[in-house]
């Protein structure tokens, strides 16, 4: 191949989509820099799923054996009623769909580590830094960094999450692009005093869920609280202390393990609190700046597909940039190819009222009844996960 793809690309974000994109671009002959505000790749964390078309991406990266070794293998989800009494235990696939013989469930940090390891020697990673300003000059993008220096790139790609700094700099405030799904979520680590292993416990009342889950018996457990909230909470609850109080106020119940979870949430040093949103944009690029992953098309945890669609999107974006010397044509082809698949996956989250958080008593009763039918809840999700056939960009690889 000719080296027309040997261009300078800056990627902001080193979680999932960023390193995946960096790997493929480096294979296609691009000169890639990744800037990440954290001081290192973030390890550990809760488990995520790699399903359907995304399995093809990690297979083409040579990562399937490593990720299968890290498979945490959640075997059952146990639902309890508002008093804490057992309703039913089911497999995770009964809720999320997918193929239990093929799908991979790994800690988010294990996936991030694997993606970093396969591209770290090909890519310039700048940790502890972020983009301060960017100016699209038409023939280049001038970038200044919070660390103080400035550089010029041919393209800048934002892979920096739901609240993307790159998107803010290139597209403006996030409000027009975040579709709020009417829920707030809090996730945190708790001691595994219940001896959970490869399982989760799920408690519901209408519009609320509380859950405990753990991967190994000697691991810490994760607490999970999500509830309906009419408006996004940040204007009225801007500080971590106020956010903890908002969560606590929504769980006055004393049944089951609710008091334990609230106490643990109040003192957790790793509390993640956010509004449940999707990113929905009319276009994922502007000039020489494009977006991928949650920055462009967050699906929300309600879909269970965030990491999978990020991997697929990164693979297609890199391939189209390698296939098209003109970035405008590449960005357009990226959207044409990936958007139908991604929007199908976004649609699985609905507007709340899912099997995980039934929005009314009638929906909760229907969900509990459907737990007896292992095919009723997942519906057509499995076909959506595999609805895209990956394009083949092998002929663009520069380092074979």
Buried (B, 14 or more C-beta within 10 A) or exposed (E): EEEEBEBBBBBBBBBBBBBBBBBBBBBBBBBBBBBBBEEEBBEBBBBBBBBBBBBBBBEBBEBBEBBEEBBBBBEBBBBBBBEEEEBBBBBBBBBBBBEEEEBBBBBBBBBBBBBBBBBBEBBEBBEEBBBBEBEBEEEBBBBBBBEEEEBEBBBBBBBBBBBBBBBBBBBEEBEEBBBBBBBBBBBBBBEBEBEBBBBBBBBBBBBBBBBBBBBEEEBBBBBBBBBBBEEBBBEEBEEEEEBBEBBBEBBEBEBBBBEBBBEBBBEBEEBEBBBBBBBBBEEBBBBBBBBBBBBBBBBBBBBBBBBBBBBBBBBBBBBBBBBBEEBEEBBBBBBEBBBEBBBBBBEBBBEBBBBBBBBEEEBBEBBBEBBEEEEBBBEEBBEBBBBBEBBEBEEBEBEE
